[in-house]
Amino acid sequence: MNLHQELQLAQAQLETRRHFLKQCSSGIGMMALGSLLGQCTTDSKKNAPVAIPSDLNPLAVRQPHFAPKAKSVIFMHFCGSPSQLELWDYKPELAKLDGKPCPPSFLEGKRFAFIRGVPDMLGSVGKFKQHGQSGAWASDYFHYFPSVIDEVSFLKAMYTDQFNHAPAQLLMHTGSARLGRPSIGAWSTYGLGSENQNLPGFVVLTSGGKTPDAGKSIWGSGFLPSVYQGVQCRSEGDPVLFLSDPNGLDRDLRKKAIEALSEVNQQQYEEFKDPETLARIAQYEMAFKMQISVPEVMDISKEPEYIHQLYGTQQGQSSFANNCLLARKLVEKGVRFVQLYDWGWDTHGDGEGTSLEVGLRRKTEGIDRAMTGLLMDLKQRGLLDETLVVWGTEFGRTPMRENRNGKVMPFKGRDHHTDAFTCWMAGGGIKRGLSIGESDEFGYFGIKDRTHIHDLQATILHQLGFDHEQLTYDFQGRQFRLTDVSGKVIRQIV
C-alpha cells in the first residue's frame, strides 16, 4: 500500500459510520461520562480551582495569580541524600552517645531500609562552627560556603513519607510517590510559560555519572502536555542529542519541513482539539530554534577566567560546577526552571566511596565552591533577588550507625531517615539568614516548625506567584495539583 492509499484509508476510517460504531462503541459511554464529570467543574466565581486555558502557543508567557517574588528557579537536588548530621545539623548531645547502643524508643514501631537489630549511635564525623551574622552552623566539610551562609534560610525539620530513593525523589519533585504526575518544573512552565521562546522553559542538567534513581520521570510532564517536560541538556559534547541537522539537510530545507509539519498539525488540532497536537507543534518549532540558541547558551568557553575560578569549572567536562555556571546562564536568558541533579550521595558506609569520613567529604568538596560561586554570581549580577535557589535531597540520615543485616559496615555510614533532614532556600523573595525548624537533641525527629515536602513545593510556587491550591489541571474527571491535598506556604521565610 502506497502513501496515497494509506491517506485515503485513514480519511475513510475517520468519516464512515461503520468504523465509528465498530471502534467507538465503548467510547460513547465514556463520552457521556466525561460530559457529566465536566459539568462538575466549578469556576473562579465560586472560589474553586480552574485549569489554565490552553493557548495556541503553550509556552506563551502567562500571568500568575499574584505578583511573583521570583521569575525563575534553580533547584539543586543531591541524589542519595547527604547526611544532615555531618553537614548542617549540629548535635553535640549525639556525640556523647557515640558508640553506645541505640535507645529502644528509637526503634519501636519504626521501619528502616537496612538497619536490623540494635545499632550503635554515631556522633557527627564533621566538626561544626557558627558562621556569619546569622550564626548558622556548618561543618568543616565546607570551606567556601560559610562566606555566603547569611544569604540562605535553612529548613532543619523537613520530613517525608518515603524512605526509598526512587519514591522519595518522585515525592519531592512531583508531589506523589507514584509515577505519572507532572514535576514541579513542568507545573511552573505550565503556569507561567517561557520568557525566551528560543529556549525550553524547563531545563535539566545532571552530574555524578548516573541519572537519579527515579529516572527521567522526575522531570516529566505527567498528564500535562508534553511540551512542559524538562529538556535534558549536557555540559559535555553536544548540548542536546540529535540537535544538529542530518547530513544533506541544510537549515533552509529544515525550516520548510518544520513549516509543513506545523501546517499539518494545525489542521489536525482544528479538527480534534487535542492539546497534545499543540505541544507537538511547539516542540518541532522549539527544536528548530534550539539549533541556534542552545549551543550559544551552553558554551562556557567564552566566560572570563575569574568566573571559571569562582565556580571551579573545567571546560569540556561533565561536572556539577559546570552545571551551576550553565544554570546562571540559562536563567539569565529567561529559562523559567533549571533543575540540577548530582548523583552519588548515598552514604551507607559499605565502602570508602560511600563512607561519611571519605566519600561524603569528597562529594561535598565537589559542590562547595560551585554552589557558593552560583550565589555570589547571581547576587553580583542582580539576579539573586529574582531567582529562587533551592538546595534539597529526598530524605535524611539516621543518628544511628548502619548495621546492614545486623552487621556493622566497614566504614562509618547512616541509613535512610524520613523524620528529620535539612534543605535551604535563597534569593527569590526568601528572607536571609534564618533557620526554621528544629530536630531533637539527637537529630532523630523534628520537634519544632516541621515542614513537609508539600510545604516546600507550596512555597516554591508561592514565590513564583501561585496559590498552590489554585494551580490545577483537569485530568480524568478531577482537579489535580502539585501538592495533592495538603501543603502550606512556609510563611516564616517569605
ROTILUM-269277 format. One record per residue: residue in one letter; y, x, z of N, C-alpha, C, O in turn. Coordinates in steps of 0.02 Angstrom, whole numbers, plus 50000, padded with zeros to 5 digits. Atoms other than C-alpha are relative to their C-alpha. Layout:
aYXZYXZYXZYXZ
...
% end
This chain:
m499405004350000500005000050000500625004450000500695008950042
n499404995850003501685007449949500544997250047500454992050078
l499475001949954503325006350046500294993249984500464989450029
h499725006550020503964991549945499554994350023499794989250047
q500475005149979502394981549981500004999250076499954993650102
e499975000449927502484985950167500624996150022500594992250069
l499385003649983504284979650172499924992649987500134988550028
q500115007150015503794963250088499554996750052499684991150073
l500455002749950502364960750210500354999050067500274993950100
a499645000549936503454964250360500494994149999500554990450048
q499535005550005504774951950298499644993350001499894988550031
a500385006350001503464938550265499744998250069499754992350088
q500255001349933502744940350439500554997450046500424993450091
l499445002449959504464937550513500204992949983500494989450024
e499745006450024504774921850411499484994349999499684988549999
t500495005350008503124912350400499844996650066499794999850118
r500185003949940502704898450523499295001850023499165001950083
r500704998449982500854903250517499985006250045499635006350096
h499984993949959501234920650583500314998550069500075001050120
f499675001649937502404913450715499524996550048499484998350107
l500465003849958501104901250780499405004250022499155003450078
k500594996049984499694913950774500175005450052499805006450099
q499854994249958500574928550858500424998350061500435002150109
c499515001349948501834920050971499854993850042500284991350077
s500165006049963500914905251046500095001050075500374996850110
s499904998749928500864913351218500725001550015500965000550071
g499304998349988502644919151194500454994050007500984994650037
i499585006049994503304901251181500094998250073500644996650095
g499955001549929502884898351363500455005050036500845003150080
m499584995049968503694914751412500734999049982501175000250023
m499315001450019505254910051313500284994350043500854994650065
a499775005649958505354893651408500125002350072500625000450102
l499914997549933505094902551574500625004450005500995004050054
g499424995649999506394915551529500654996050000501144998050032
s499395004050001507664901851491500144996950067500714996250089
l499915002849932507344893951660500245005250049500705004050088
l499794994749955507484910451750500715002349985501095003950031
g499334998050019509034914751653500524995350029501084997550045
q499525004849972509854898851718500105001250074500574998550104
c499924998649929509584905451894500515005550013500715006550070
t499514994649992510804919851863500684997050015500934992749979
t499355002649980512434916651953500545004549971500405009749942
d499464996150027514144923051906500455002650055500355001150114
s499574996649951515524932951990500434995150040500664996850094
k499605004949964516464917152040499654997950065499984995650111
k500385001849940515084914152167499835006350040499395006150083
n500104993749965515154932452228499285002349996499025005450043
a500694997650011513424935852157500015005449948500455005649905
p500014994550048512924951252060499894997649929499484993249916
v500075001650071513104950251873499925006549961500285011349975
a500114994050039512464962951748500605001449955500934996849932
i499454998050044513754972651649499824998149928499264999649905
p500175002250068513844965151473499895005949953500195011249960
s500144994850050513154975251327500605000749953500984996049943
d499464998650046514364983251206499705003149938499155005949940
l500254997050061514154988751028499915007650008499485010549976
n500094993049982514375006451096499795000350073500214999550117
p500245000349931513285007551252500285005650044500245005150106
l499714994649960514145023851306500764999750001501095004550023
a499275000849997515925017151288500225000050073499864997750117
v499744999549931517005020351442500104992950028500404988749995
r499925006449966516945005751564500365001050067500365006550095
q499654999749936517965001751718499524998250057499144993450051
p500425001649942517075002151888500294994150038500794991050017
h499785005749961517284988852022500675001250034501064996550043
f499364998349967518724997952107500175007349982499775010849951
a499774993250018519715014152090499535005250028499425005450089
p500484995049977518495028552099500345006050032500925007550017
k499784993649972518695044352202499745005849958500045011249957
a500324994850040517565054352086499914997649928499754991849917
k500125001550071517465055051896499305002149978499034999549930
s500664997450019515825064651891499635002450062499925003250115
v500444997949946514365070351998499595006049978499335006249922
i500484994550008513415086752013499524999450058499715000550116
f500515001149948511795083452109499515005849996499145006549947
m500474994449996510815099052161499414997950042499484996350102
h500615001949963509025095052211499535005950001499385009049950
f500444994349990507865108252282499304997550013499134995550069
c500655003250000506105102752242499515003750044499425009850038
g500474997149953504825105752378500254999650071499864999950118
s499685001149935506055103652522500065006250043499615007850081
p499864994449954506825118952605500074997550072500304991950084
s500005001949929506695118752794500714999850028501065004850027
q499355000749968508255112052879500045004250064500585006250084
l500014996349937507705121253037500115007549990500275011050038
e499854993150017507885138052950500695000949969500955006449968
l499384999450038509495134052857500614997050035501125000350042
w499405003649978510645121152936499984997450072500504997250106
d500065003949937509985112753094499815004750058499225006250067
y500104995149946510185124453244499704996650061499994991850088
k500365003149944508935120353383499765005550048499205007950043
p500204994749952508945133253525499434997950046499055002250068
e500545002349956507775122453630499325000749966498815001749999
l500634999250036506465123353494499745007150007499135008350010
a500214993049993506455142353510499635001250066499205005550069
k500324999249935505935140553692499274997749999498874999850040
l500695002650006504355131353638499595003849948499015002049935
d500344996450054503895143853502499315002550023499255006050073
g500684997849986502015146753501499624995650049499034996850061
k500335004449952501635133053628499714993849965499974991849913
p500305005950032500525117853589500504994349993500924993350037
c499565005650013501425102953515499904994550052499324992850067
p500085005649953501785088953642499644994149968499764992549909
p500395005750028500595074053619500444994549971500254991149923
s499555005450023502085062253597500225001049928500414996249894
f499804998650068502495070953432499464998149950499594997449890
l500575001050043500775067253363499734992950000499434990749951
e500285006749993500335049753424500294995249947500894994349943
g499795004950050500385037053283500345003049939500614999249898
k499664996750056501045049953158499505002449948498935004149964
r500394997350056500365054952988500365006049971500975005949963
f499724994150030500615071952912499625001649936499054999449927
a500334998350063500225078952741499425004850011498895004149980
f500524994949992499205093852805499825001550072499275003950085
i500134998349930499335095852994499414995950025499364989950013
r500575003249968497715091853086499935002750071500085008550084
g500104997849931497315092553271500675001150035501154997350024
v499404998649961498615100153387500305006649976500025011949991
p499694993850023499775112853303500455003050054500594999850105
d499514996749956500925125253389500714998549977500834997449917
m499305000650017502795123153396500245006549969499965011949982
l499764994150035503805135153288500765000150002501094995849973
g499284999149999505565141153326500265002349933499885004649891
s499704998150064506765144753185499925007449986500005011650031
v500054993050021506465160653088500705002949989500805008949997
g499324997750012508325161653046500415000650063500264997450114
k499534999249944509725167153161500644996249982500934997349928
f499455004550015511135154553173500675002550028500705006250077
k499324998349979513015156553187500474994549975500354991549923
q499505004950021514515144953179500515003249953500665009249959
h499554997350052515725146853034500594995349989500544989250000
g499425003850021517445141252979500354996450056500164996950114
q499645003949951518685130053066499604994150027499714991850083
s500415005749978517395116153075499465002150049499194997950085
g500524997749955516185127053173499304997949979498864997450021
a500665002150024514735121653063499505005650006499665011549996
w500534995249991513085130253094499675001649933499554997149892
a500414997950057512195140252959499645006450020499885010250062
s500404994249980510845153452970500185006249959500565005949911
d499884993750036510845171552914499645000349933499675005449899
y500275000450068509875165952760500564999749949500465001349890
f499435000650045511605162852686500505005750014500645007450072
h499504994849995512855176752651500674997849970501204999649995
y499405002250035514105168352533500244993250024500844992050029
f499825007049989514065150052581500464998950060500884994450057
p499535001149944514945151752752500735000149980501154997250015
s499304999650021516555155552656500274993349974500874992349972
v499775006650025516605137652587499724994450043499744988650023
i500345005149961515725128552728500464994550024500244988950038
d499525005249980517325119352776500134994949946500454989849958
e499915004850055517305110652607499504994350003499614989249970
v500555004850004515715100752644499964995850063500224997650116
s500195004249944515145086652756499244999550001498934997749952
f500735000049992513375087852823499744993350023500074989850062
l500365005849977512175073452846499365002650033498885004249998
k500534996449965510995080152980499474995550030499024997950065
a500535004549977509965064753019499774995749942499674989649950
m500285003550057509355060052846499274998450014498925002250048
y500715001749994507675051152839499784996349938500184993549900
t500305003050059506495044452707499364996450018499144996750076
d500625003849987504935033752690499385003549973498825001349984
q500564997050037503855045852590499915007350022500405011050028
f500114993049982503025062352641499615003949948499405009649961
n500274996250056502265067252474500545001049947500984996849938
h499434997950041503335076152346500194995049946500774992949943
a499835004250057503225065052192500314993350020500854991749996
p499685006349980503535048152276500665000950037501114996850031
a499384998849964504865055752388500575001849952501134999749962
q499504998450051505775062952236500214993849961500804992949946
l499845006350033505655046252149500464995750043500944992750017
l499585004049955506385037552301500715002750003501194998950002
m499344996949996507825049952311500414998549937501014997249942
h499615000450062508305048152128499974993249965500404991849922
t500045006650032507755030552077500034994350049500074988550029
g499985005349950507785021052241499334996750013499284992150053
s500665002849991505925017352229499495005649995499575010249956
a500534994950002504355027552263499524998949943499075003049932
r500435001550056503525019552112500365001349934500975001149930
l499724998750066503765023451929500324993849970500134988249988
g499735005650038504835012651817500714998150014501004994049978
r499315001749984506545012051899500485005149969500305010949960
p499514995350028508125019751825500235005150053500255003550112
s499744994949955508775035951900500744998750015501074994949981
i499315001049979510445037051987500495002349945501034999449937
g499594997950056511155046651838500034994849946500554993849914
a500015005350050510605032751722500434994150022500804991249982
w499585005449974511405019651834500755001749992501164997449975
s499294997950004513025029751835500274999549929500824997049919
t499765000550069513145031051645499974992949974500384991049932
y500025007150017512625012851627500634996550024500924992349989
g499415003349972514065007851739500655002649974501134998749967
l499364997050017515395019951680500065002149927500625003149902
g499984997350067514915025351505500145007550002500035010750054
s499884992950004515405042851449500705001449974500924998249926
e499334998350022517125050651433500005004249937500485004049898
n500054995850059516535062751299499464997249955498874997649970
q500475003350045515725053751153499605005049958499165003149919
n500374994850036515105070451083499475003350043499095007550019
l500494997249953514045074551236499654994350036499934988950043
p500345005249960512745064751335500394998650064500735003150090
g499685001649936513405055751487499625002750060499905003450114
f500444997949945511945062051592499585005949975499175005249930
v500344993850021511305079951577499595002750058499805002650115
v500464997349951509835087951668499875007449985499755009249927
l500144992950006509605106651699499495001950052499575000250111
t500534998149953508035113951778499955007650005500135011249959
s500124992949988507605130951852499415000650048499184995650075
g500564999049955506225138651955499335000549966498835001849998
g500624999050038504925139151818499594993849988499164993849944
k500385006250009504255121351833500464994050007501004994550036
t499645006349991504855103451822499814997050067499304998950096
p500165003149936504905092651980499314996650000499054994949947
d500675003049994503265085352046499974993049970499464991149942
a499995006850027503795067851993500094999949925500084994549894
g499924999750072504055073851815500684997549976501144996650016
k499365001950031505415068351696500204992850015500744990649996
s499845006949983505345050651762500594999650049500934994550052
i499455000349951506615055351897500685000849967501205000250000
w499365000750035507955056851764499934995049941500314995349893
g500115005050051507295042451659500474994050008500834993450057
s499575006050000508165026051617499634993850025499944988550032
g500365005849975506775014551680500064994149952499934994749892
f499925005950041507114997051619500694999449968500824994749930
l499364999850035508895001351566499885002449928499385005749915
p500074997250067509155005051381499945007650003500265010950044
s500184993049995508505022451345500585004849987500525010750001
v499424995750012510225028951294500285002750065500655007650065
y499734997949935510605030751480499575005150036499765007550089
q500424995049966509185042651522500315006949995500735008149952
g499744993350000509555060751562499765004049940499195003349918
v500174995550055509585073351420499895006950030500355009950058
q500164993549972508705089251473500245005649954500045005849895
c499764994350038509605104951415499725006450032499495006450089
r500294993749976509065123051432500545005449999500965005749955
s499524994549997510045138351485499725006249965500065011349963
e500314994550036508845149651387499744997349933499414992249931
g500215002350065508515148251200500444994349974501014993749997
d499625005850024509085132751103500144995350058499694993750096
p499835004449944510025121351223499584993650002499394991350056
v500405006150006509065106051161499485001249945499655003649891
l500534999050049507405106551070500124995649938500354989949944
f499955003650064507435101150886500714997749985500814992849950
l499305001950012509345100650886500235002249930500654998949900
s499794997350065509515110950726499724995849943499214992449950
d500245003550060509335103450552499375003449974499305009549978
p500594997050032507645105950467500205004249940500745003349912
n499874995950059507545118850328500084995549938499694990949926
g499875003850061508265112050167500424993850009500564990249961
l499595005949986509315098650252500675002450027500705004750084
d499344997849976511175102650262500334994550040500084988950045
r499675004649954512415094150376500264993749964500244988249993
d499755005850037513165082750242499434995049987499524989049994
l500575004450013511455076050196499764996850065499564991050066
r500195002749935511035073950380500474994350020500244989250047
k499525005249983512625063850404499864993749961499894988249988
k500165005950041512185052350259499374996550025499334990350025
a500625002949974510435049850331500144996150064499874990650074
i499835003449937511165045350502500374993549985500244988450017
e499625006050017512375033050423499554994549972499634988649987
a500475004950028510965024650326499564997050055499454990950056
l500405002549944509875023350482500414995350044500154990150066
s499575004349958511335016150581500114993249968500124988150003
e499895006350035511635002950448499384995550005499444989550017
v500625003849994509804997650450499914997450072499734991650082
n500085002049931509754997350640500524994650020500374990250060
q499495005049985511384987450647499784993149973499894988050007
q500265006350028510614974150533499454997150045499414991150056
q500545002349956509094973450647500284997250065500034992350091
y499705002549938510194971450801500314993249990500254988850033
e499695006550013511164957150721499484994549994499634988650006
e500525005050008509514948450687499644998550065499494992850080
f500415000949941508594951350852500385000750066500134998550118
k499594999049941509984956050977499635003950055499725002650114
d500364995849952508844968951060500465005850019500655009849976
p499554994649980509934980951164499715006949986500085011849979
e500314993650014508674994851132500175002449929500165008449916
t499794998150067509214994450949500685003550002500795008449967
l499364996649991510984998751003499905007050028500245011850009
a500154993549971510255012851107499765004849946499945010749946
r500254995850053509355019350953500575002449955500595008249936
i499434998150041510955019150850500415005450035500595010550005
a499604995249962511905028150988499665006850006500005011950004
q500364993749993510545041251008500005004049935500085010149937
y499964996550064510495045450823500695003149990500755008949971
e499324997550009512385047150818500155005650049500485010550032
m499884994949950512415057050980499665006549981499955011949989
a500364994050021511095069150915500395003749946500415009949946
f499614996950054512175072250761500615003650028500765009250008
k499414997049970513725075650866499825006050044500195010950048
m500214994649955512755086550988499865006549964499895011949994
q500134993950037512335098850850500605004750000500535010849995
i499394996049997514145104750859500215001250073500375006850092
s499704999649933514645101151040499565003450051499815007050094
v500444997249949513105106251139499965007649998500035010850050
p500024992650001512925124351078500635003150028500615008550059
e499374997349976514755127051119500054999750076500205004650109
v499925000849927514745120051296499445003650038499555005450096
m500554996749966513055127951337500025007649992499565011050015
d499944992850010513645145351287500435002950056501035001550060
i499624997049944514155155351442500235007149984500565010250025
s499834993150016514395171751350500755001249995500985006850003
k499284999250008516245168451323500384999250066500994999850067
e499675000449935516605165951508500225007050022499875011950008
p499764993449978517635180151585499535003150051499144999750084
e500464996349957516745193451686500064997850073499564997750108
y499935002049930517485187651852499634993550015499424992450072
i500395006149990516645170751827499265001650007498914998850049
h500714998049994514955178951799499885003350068499345002450097
q500074996949934515245189051958500014994750054499664995250104
l499945005349950515735173352052499344996350008499144994850065
y500615004049998514135164052007499375004450006498855002050030
g500604995850003512955178951990499564998349941498954998749946
t500385002150059512435173251816499705006049963499955011649969
q500324995050043511295182851699499914996849931499494992449923
q499995003250066511595178651517499325000749966498985005849970
g500625000150037510105173851412499394998550041498834998650015
q500575001649956509025169351561500054992950026500594989950027
s500015006649969508495153051640500055001050076499605003950106
s499894998849929509185152851817500424994450030500794991049994
f499585004949965509975141651947500735001949994501164997549987
a499314997850006511555152251938500294998049933500854995449929
n499775002150067511705149351750500124992549998500614990249968
n499945007350001511435130751778500614997750039500924992750019
c499405001949962512825129951909500625001049957501074996849956
l499434998850044514045137751786500024994849944500554992249927
l500035005150052513455125851650500224993250027500544989349991
a499805006449970513695111151769500764999450003501044994149988
r499275000150000515515115851791500284998949930500744994949921
k499765000850068515755117451603499894992949975500304990249939
l500175006750024514915100551574500474994850030500724990449994
v499545005049970515975090651699500715001249976501104996549971
e499354998550028517495099551632500094996849932500654995149912
k499985003250066517055092251461499904992550004499874989249952
g500035007349994516865074651531499304997150009499234991050006
v500675002649987514985073351564500014996550068500294999250116
r499945004249941514755059851695499565002350058499785002550115
f500484998449948513215065551790499595006149978499285006049925
v500394994050013512425082851796499505000950057499695001350115
q500544999449950510755084751885499695006949994499455008949941
l500324993549997510135101951937499384999550043499414997550101
y500624999749962508325103751990499775007250003499705010649952
d500274993349991507705120152063499324999450035499284996650090
w500685000949974505825121152092499795006050042500045011650033
g500304994549963504845131552219500185000650072500195006150100
w499764999849931505425126652393499494997250050499674995450106
d500525002949957503775120652467499715005550046499285009350025
t500154994449956503585132152618499464998250052499614996950110
h500565001549955501855128952692499745006250037499395005550087
g500244994049967501525147052737499315002249980499005006350014
d500674998150022499905148552639500015006349958499495008649934
g499934993750036500575164052552500695002750011501124999350039
e499354997049989502035175952554500564996249965501104995249993
g499495003650038502965166252420500184993250029500714990550014
t499865006549969502845150052521500125000750075500074995850112
s499884998849929503245157952690500734999050017501174999749975
l499325000749976504775154752794500355006750005500955007249993
e499694993549988505065173052830500145004049936500575008349936
v499914996350062504925179452650500204995349942500734996249912
g499895004350058504805165552519500644996050005501024995749957
l499415004149992506155154252589500635004349998501145002349968
r499424995650001507345168752617500165002249929500745002649909
r499914997850070507075174652438500304994349958500754995549918
k499745005650037507375157252367500734998550018501144996949975
t499325001549978508945154752472500495005149972501055003449953
e499584994950030509655171252411500134998549926500655000549899
g499925001750070509405164552235500494994449986500704993549929
i499535005650010510545149452262500665001050036501164997950019
d499434999249955511785155552393500655001649962501144998049969
r499404997950036513015164452280500214994949948500804993649938
a499855004650055512885151852138500334993650025500834991449998
m499715006449977513215135952238500675001150035501104996850034
t499354998349972514625144652332500515000949944501074998449948
g499564999050057515375150152167500184993549966500754992749943
l499865006550031515225132452099500564996450038501024993950006
l499485003449961516255125152242500685003549992501195000249984
m499374996350007517555139052229500304999149931500914998249925
d499755000750069517685137552040500284993049988500814992349958
l499745006950007517865118652044500674999250035501124995950010
k499385000749961519205120052177500595003549966501135000749962
q499444996350030520245133352089500224996949933500784998149911
r499825003450062520215122951929500264993050011500434989549964
g499765006849984520755107052019499494994649985499674988749979
l500525004950017519085098751980499614997550061499274992450056
l500415002049943518335097652155500204993250027499774989450049
d499785006649975519395082652204499714994349961499634988849987
e500265005450041518675072652060499265000949982498994997149942
t500714998750012516905079952058499634999750066499775003650112
l500415000649939515645074552190499405004749993499015004149947
v500564995349999514425088652231499534998050057499744997250114
v500515002149952512805083852319499475005450005499225007849954
w500554995349987511545095952398499454996150034499564993350088
g500525004249970509885087452432499305002349984499195006949945
t500714998850010508005087552437499634993650016499954988650033
e500355006449993506615074752456499814998150072499754992250087
f500135001449928506195076452643500115006450039500355011350011
g499904994249958506225088852788499355003550015498845002349983
r500584996349977505015100452876499914999150075500394998150112
t500175001249930504125098653043500235005850046500285011550023
p499874994649952504625108353200499365003450023499395008250061
m500644996949984502775112453216499795004649943499975003549885
r500274995550050501915126653125499414996849966498984993849999
e500555003250035500745120752990499335003250017499265009350018
n500694997749988498885121953032499544996049955499184991649978
r500375003950049498075115552874499264999650018498925004650028
n500705001349980496395107552917499835003350067499265005450078
g500114997249933496615114153094500045007550003499975010450057
k499974992750002496805132353038500725002349988501074999749945
v499324997550007498415142153058500075003849934499635007649915
m499874996650064499165148252894500135007450011500345009450066
p499894992849992499275167052863500735002050010500875007250039
f499294998949989501175165952860500304993950035499984988750041
k499665005649966502425155052951500204994749949500514996349898
g499835005550044502615138052870500054993550038499854993150096
r499915006649969503035119952906499754994649953499784995449892
d500265005650039502285103452848500574995449979501144996150002
h499525005150021503185088952762500204995650060499804994450105
h499765004049944504255078352877500514994949975500954996649936
t499585005450026505125061652847500584998050046501064994950023
d499565003149951506105058353006500665003650011501115000750043
a499374996549990507485071553003500055005849951499645010349951
f499844994350042508215082852869500744999849983501094995150002
t499284999050011509905088752805500174999849926499825002849885
c499684999750066510935085252649500745001250012500985000550069
w499274999749993512765088552617500344997849936500054997849882
m499605002250056514145082152505500685003450004500925005150058
a499354996850003515795089752448500404997349941500114995049891
g499575002250055517295085052341499964992649988499664988950028
g500065007050021517495068352254500194994950052499884989750056
g499775004849949518415059952398499615000450066499714996250109
i500374999149938517225066252534500435004050049500755008950030
k499634996349949518035071952697499715007050008499125008149997
r500204993049993517975090552730499835001750072500124999150119
g500134997049936517185099752874499714995450053499854996450113
l500305004649951516195085652956499245001250004498945004049958
s500735000149992514415084653022499814993350030499964991950088
i500185006849980513725067053031499254999850015498855002449976
g500705000649983512105063053118499765005750044500035011250042
e500274995049954511085072253248499264998750011499064993050022
s500715000649983509245075553272499905002250073500345005150103
d500134998349930508435077853442499985007650009500075011449961
e499934993049983508385094753530499485004449965499555010549964
f500524996250036506825099853431500034998949925499625001649888
g499955001450071507385093353261499464995649973499294995949914
y500575004150021505995080653257500204993149976499914990549928
f499825006950016506875063753250500754999250005501065002150049
g499285001449997508635057653212500174995450058499864990150066
i499825003949940509465051153370500704997149996500904993250039
k499315002450005511245047853310500204999849927500105004549889
d499745000950068512005041153149499505002049946499645006149902
r500524998750050510395041453049500224997149932500544991949929
t499825002250067510635039852861499385000249955499045005349951
h500585000650043509305033952740500185002249929500765002949911
i499914998350071509065038952558500444994949965500894996849927
h499605005250033509795022252504500735000350022501184998449984
d499314999149978511345025852609500355005449959500935004749941
l499724994650041511615042052514500154997449930500684998949902
q499905002750066511405032952349500604995249998501004995349952
a499445004849997512615019152401500665003750004501165001549975
t499384996149993513905032352448500195003449935500785003649917
i499864996950065513745041552282500314994849952500814996249919
l499735005350044514015025152186500694997850023501134996349982
h499355001949974515465020752301500545004949978501085002749959
q499514995150021516355036952260500154999649925500685001749903
l499895001150071516145032752076500344993349985500484991749927
g499645006350008516985015952106499584993849998499804988649974
f500455005750004515495004452125499804997450069499685001250115
d500355003349945514914991952254499265000249981499064997049932
h500704999150020513074996652253499614993449998499094993149966
e500335006550002512594978452283500184996049938499834991249920
q499775003650059513544972852128499825003549934499845000449881
l500214996450060512974986252004499264998349988498825001450017
t500675002750008511434977051940499814999649926500235000349881
y500265001150068510344974351788499474994650004499024994850047
d500475005750000509394958351747499365002149964499385003649904
f500634997850029507564962651718499434995850030499364995350091
q500585003949981506014951651723500184994450050499824993050098
g499825005949962506944937051799500355001250066500464996550104
r499644998849938507824945751942500525005549990500485009449943
q499494994850002509324956751975499765006250037499585005850096
f500194993649969508874974952009500615004350012501115003949976
r499484995149987509964988252086499695006550025499105006550044
l500264993549979509775006552132499744999950071499225002850085
t500174999849929509715003452319499534994450021499454993250081
d500495005249988508464989252305500304994550044500744990850020
v499735005349957508824977652454500315002950063500404999350112
s499724996949939509574990052577500555004949980500795004849924
g499494995050013510825004252590500694997950023500894992150015
k499305001149980512575005752661500395006349988500125011849993
v499574994350012514035017152622500105003750066500215000650118
i499904995949940514195031552745500765000950010501055005849987
r499285000449996515975027252794500325005950036500905007450024
q499714994549961516205041852914500245005849957500675009649978
i499824994150040516335054352771500424998449939500625003049904
v499635001750061517265044752635500734998550016501124997049971
% end
